[in-house]
């Protein structure tokens, strides 16, 4: 039995209005060149009634998420809400303020701080910073509110920089392309376009930064006092991010759970791409938070959505979130062990009525369907156990064979239209996608337009915002040939914060293996300011790296002389990796370095070298 929440429950609307102080007027944030990097006013259309082109539940979530401004969570703690994908929180200390999760863009963080200062006093300096976890919407705007050399505690969970490396750098280009689809970057903000992401309204496109943390949280129960404010931390690694913390303010009786207990179902696996998260651990950490902090908390807030007030109310919400992720995990594994595949489980599994009835457990960002498939993948890999799926054709070749079976593209489209007439858009999309993928006669306009229409119908009916954005952006691409609207990327300050080892790891996954397969060379780097010696070895299409530390390694390097060697500083090495010319001491054949740079595939833009650095 399908159970839905009640629209008569208006508690969330009351919560989003509670504590309102002021909003930016207009709600538009620009960079120094006048370019708009964020425009919350673009969502004013959502104040109206839900149209036929949107799921009513998702429309309601967008109405709530688009409420913006400065809000008091409790005396001394303030939310800057809806001026980016995430919220920025400001905690007042004895001498100044502590900032939690400074948004995606520096411009948005600066605007949020200015709004706070306008209404709470301009003399308050930033005396501390907390990055709750390793996703960009929680740290990249820091440069807008503090300087890179700020002498203040900057707190993050242990493994923070390593997690950024693994999630944002190595697979960054692929994730950004998927992210553009997931967030609907290229879609208009209107009733037939992007109406949010479920977790927030969208992501800003301003200047980003990475100011490294200088105080890493390593243990649950660890307490630090920052500017007279006591903070107790809980480690929650492997949940919504590889490195993440929750924290409690005992002096305020306020609990911050930045992103493991949001006002919607979150992602166990995300459509943009990332490692599958541990739903069982996620559930367990929420239970631990209830035990550690529940009795001592009067308000629960996070870095997305809106707070929950009242001890009973917040513990109930945490318990329902705990049980939601626990149920998804346990029942997926149970049904998996009965022989069902991820797709089959996703079709059959339903959440218990009390959880389905809770608005904060609805699948606006994560979905039951793709989360179940992610849990299955975590244990059983991509393979569903059906041998016909071991060696499938790529989409183009498979599509050509489907077209042949139906006597041509028109025959396939004719059959698809019979399923559309029955209201079975899901199977119609499967059929027509084969025609488009076939690439025959550029897949013909009829197939593309028909598939776009089906995608649009599926998008309009989706309760999940990221599904809607994927469907509608894909429909747009079929009709216009436009790209997905990637957030402007390229080289940022992030590259300068990584280690030399991480730099070499980045370029190792950008080597064109086919071109490099029969080449081999060795390059040495003597990095004087770091007192480090490095050797990279190209062999069989693989770029290996060694830090020359012990005598055996150094002796081997002396016996096997490099083809090319450079003596340089750390930043000069980064310039070399980026393809820039440097005037440094060298020895050997310089053309070897040119060969290396030519082998590195450019991910974005026209510059040679790895764009992520």
Order of alpha helices (4+ residues) and beta strands (2+ residues): alpha-beta-beta-beta-alpha-beta-beta-beta-beta-alpha-beta-beta-alpha-alpha-beta-beta-beta-beta-beta-alpha-beta-beta-alpha-alpha-alpha-alpha-alpha-alpha-alpha-alpha-alpha-alpha-alpha-alpha-beta-beta-beta-alpha-beta-alpha-beta-alpha
